[in-house]
């Protein structure tokens, strides 16, 4: 079984781990549920909100999820807002789809913590409750072109590849 390079994880292909600061803050107990699928044929792993958030109309909040994702080098995790939040509450991801690259895991800026930036497109305030399922993540493969020239390694978290 191939392992995830550079993560120290042996015989593990893809999955989720807690971010250390959440473990420290809760003195070792599990602070929130790790993302999970609810049905056998679900493509997405549901992420839950770690605490309560109030999102005013036409404003956004950044929600640190408390977890990080590991995967093989030719994979990524795509984040989508759950349809129930979009349809019933008018919430969307600020960047429409969040892309978590495999080298985001354990980066030096934020340990690879997944952050969902949720925008309220409606005209009423929306409350996100602790433990409420808000986004779903789907693991996917990607391919590179024959003439790909990427040589740089990630040195940080969100937005670090353009610095």
Secondary structure, DSSP 8 states (H G I E B T S, - for coil): ---BTTTTBSS--SEEEE-HHHHHHTTTS--S---B-SSTT---EEEE-SS-EEE-TT-EEEEE-SEEEE--TTEEEEEEE-HHHHHHH-EEETTSSEEEEGGGTT-TTTTT--EEEEEE-SSS-EEE-TT-EEEEEEEEE----TT--------SSTTGGG-
